[in-house]
Amino acid sequence: THDCLPHQVRLEEYQQRGPSFEAVNERQVLTPLGRQQAALAGERLGAMLQPVLQAAGREGDVRLHVSTLTRAMETADIIAARLPASVQRVAPDSNLSEG
């Protein structure tokens, strides 16, 4: 979730991109359609990953990576809610952000 984002990452991104980027990023949230699409993507990913996640010793092989962009983190939250708890969330990474 957004609350787990380390303060240092947000500060570094703010320093690199400036206050206008941060203001725009915070306003760009998922639409209802976007949330629905993320939920469907999460369900589909869960189904596709089922064989790997059920294989003994492979439960920890799947990780969810996300950028620090608001919409990306929202999408990751929705997808993660539809995946087994064994899927690990990696801390948001500003290097995955657009531009």
ZIJO-V746132 format. One record per pair of residues at least 12 apart in sequence whose C-alpha atoms are under 10 Angstrom apart, sorted by the first residue. I is the first residue (numbers start at 0). J is the second residue. Records with the same first field share a line. If there is no record, write none. Layout:
BEGIN
I: J  J
END
This chain:
BEGIN
0: 69  72  73  75  76  77  79  88  90  91
1: 67  68  69  72  73  76  91
3: 90  91
4: 67  72  90  91  92
5: 90  91
8: 67  90  91  92  93
9: 21  67  91  92  93
11: 93
12: 67  92  93  94  96
16: 98
21: 68  69
23: 69
24: 67  68  69  70
25: 68  69  70
26: 69  70
27: 68  69  70  71
28: 68  69  70  71  72  73  74
29: 69  70  71  72  73  74
30: 70
33: 70  73  74
34: 70  73  74  77  78
35: 74  77
36: 74  77  78
37: 73  74  75  76  77  78  79  81
38: 74  75  76  77  78  79  80  81
39: 77  78  81
40: 74  77  78  81
41: 74  75  76  77  78  79  80  81  82
42: 77  78  79  80  81  82
43: 78  81  82
44: 78  79  81  82
45: 78  79  81  82  83  86
46: 81  82
48: 61  82  83  86
49: 82  83
52: 82  83  85  86
57: 85
58: 83  84  85  86  87
59: 84  85  86  87
60: 85  86  87
61: 85  86  87  88
62: 79  85  86  87  88  89
63: 75  76  78  79  82  86  87  88  89  90  91
64: 87  88  89  90  91  92  95
65: 88  89  90  91  92  93  94  95  96
66: 89  90  91  92  93  94  95  96  97
67: 90  91  92  93  94  95  96  97
68: 91  92  93  95  96  97
71: 91  95  96
72: 91
75: 88  91
76: 88
END
